[in-house]
Amino acid sequence: MNYLGVGISPGNVPVYHGTNPMVIERRVRIAELLLRCLICVLSVLTAFLVGTDSQVKEIFSIQKKARFTDMKALVFLVVANGVAAAYSLVQVVRCVVSMVKGSVLVNKPLAWTIFSGDQV
């Protein structure tokens, strides 16, 4: 077909068909598992560091200790990181079960739920 001067491909685009689709699927599952584990660890680490951090400020020989609970934004950050860590942990378990069972996700509503959760 020719639409507005756009021609047919001459066929000189290199395509490699030698890769086994099962190998590619396994690599994608491993990459997803590693990334979700990394997200979980970093979220827990962030929540821990922000939650345990404190700072002491001395003004005219009066010491004031500041903690994350003094600012609502930091409280929200700790809670949001905790929720992200919990969600990532659930997804890690799902990935491991999927790898052990060897089944591909074929449930469309579940796929949309996972996608929406990842976007949030």
VEXDREN-2710 file (C-alpha; in Angstrom, 1 decimal):
% VEXDREN-2710
k/r/px/py/pz
1/MET/0.0/0.0/0.0
2/ASN/1.1/3.5/-0.6
3/TYR/-0.3/6.3/1.4
4/LEU/0.7/9.8/0.5
5/GLY/4.1/8.9/-0.8
6/VAL/5.0/6.5/2.0
7/GLY/6.4/3.4/0.2
8/ILE/6.8/-0.2/1.1
9/SER/9.9/-1.1/3.1
10/PRO/12.7/-2.4/0.9
11/GLY/13.3/-5.3/3.2
12/ASN/16.8/-4.2/4.2
13/VAL/16.0/-3.9/7.9
14/PRO/17.9/-6.6/9.9
15/VAL/15.6/-8.9/11.9
16/TYR/16.9/-11.7/14.1
17/HIS/14.5/-14.5/14.7
18/GLY/16.9/-16.9/16.4
19/THR/16.0/-16.0/20.0
20/ASN/13.7/-18.4/21.9
21/PRO/10.6/-16.6/23.2
22/MET/10.8/-18.5/26.5
23/VAL/14.3/-17.2/27.2
24/ILE/13.2/-13.7/26.6
25/GLU/10.1/-14.2/28.9
26/ARG/12.3/-15.6/31.6
27/ARG/14.7/-12.6/31.4
28/VAL/11.8/-10.2/31.5
29/ARG/10.4/-11.9/34.6
30/ILE/13.8/-11.9/36.3
31/ALA/14.3/-8.2/35.5
32/GLU/10.8/-7.4/36.9
33/LEU/11.6/-9.3/40.0
34/LEU/14.9/-7.5/40.6
35/LEU/13.4/-4.1/40.0
36/ARG/10.5/-4.7/42.3
37/CYS/12.9/-6.0/45.0
38/LEU/15.0/-2.9/44.5
39/ILE/11.9/-0.6/44.9
40/CYS/10.9/-2.5/48.1
41/VAL/14.4/-2.2/49.6
42/LEU/14.8/1.5/48.7
43/SER/11.3/2.4/50.0
44/VAL/12.0/0.7/53.3
45/LEU/15.4/2.3/53.6
46/THR/13.9/5.8/52.9
47/ALA/11.1/5.4/55.4
48/PHE/13.6/4.1/58.0
49/LEU/16.1/7.0/57.4
50/VAL/13.5/9.7/57.5
51/GLY/11.7/8.1/60.5
52/THR/14.8/7.8/62.6
53/ASP/16.5/11.0/61.7
54/SER/16.6/13.9/64.2
55/GLN/18.4/17.2/64.5
56/VAL/19.3/19.3/67.5
57/LYS/19.4/23.0/67.1
58/GLU/20.8/25.3/69.9
59/ILE/19.5/28.8/70.1
60/PHE/20.8/30.9/73.1
61/SER/21.7/27.8/75.1
62/ILE/18.2/26.3/74.5
63/GLN/18.3/23.0/72.7
64/LYS/15.4/22.0/70.5
65/LYS/15.3/18.5/69.1
66/ALA/13.5/18.2/65.7
67/ARG/12.0/14.9/64.5
68/PHE/10.1/13.9/61.4
69/THR/6.8/14.2/63.3
70/ASP/7.2/17.9/63.6
71/MET/6.5/18.3/59.9
72/LYS/3.4/16.8/58.3
73/ALA/5.1/16.5/55.0
74/LEU/7.7/14.2/56.4
75/VAL/5.0/12.1/58.2
76/PHE/3.3/11.8/54.8
77/LEU/6.6/10.8/53.2
78/VAL/7.2/8.0/55.7
79/VAL/3.7/6.7/55.3
80/ALA/3.9/6.9/51.5
81/ASN/7.2/5.0/51.5
82/GLY/5.7/2.4/53.8
83/VAL/2.7/1.9/51.4
84/ALA/5.0/1.7/48.4
85/ALA/7.2/-0.9/50.2
86/ALA/4.2/-3.0/51.1
87/TYR/2.8/-2.8/47.5
88/SER/6.2/-3.8/46.1
89/LEU/6.5/-6.7/48.5
90/VAL/3.1/-8.0/47.4
91/GLN/4.2/-7.7/43.8
92/VAL/7.5/-9.5/44.6
93/VAL/5.5/-12.4/46.0
94/ARG/3.3/-12.3/42.8
95/CYS/6.4/-12.4/40.6
96/VAL/7.9/-15.3/42.5
97/VAL/4.7/-17.3/42.4
98/SER/4.4/-16.6/38.7
99/MET/8.0/-17.8/38.1
100/VAL/7.5/-20.9/40.2
101/LYS/4.2/-21.8/38.6
102/GLY/5.4/-20.9/35.1
103/SER/2.1/-19.4/34.1
104/VAL/1.7/-16.2/32.2
105/LEU/-0.7/-13.6/33.4
106/VAL/-3.8/-14.0/31.2
107/ASN/-6.4/-12.3/33.4
108/LYS/-7.0/-8.9/31.9
109/PRO/-8.6/-7.2/34.9
110/LEU/-5.7/-8.4/37.1
111/ALA/-3.2/-7.0/34.5
112/TRP/-5.1/-3.6/34.5
113/THR/-5.1/-3.6/38.3
114/ILE/-1.3/-4.2/38.5
115/PHE/-0.7/-1.6/35.8
116/SER/-2.9/0.9/37.7
117/GLY/-1.2/0.1/41.0
118/ASP/2.2/0.7/39.4
119/GLN/1.1/4.0/38.0
120/VAL/-0.2/5.2/41.4
END
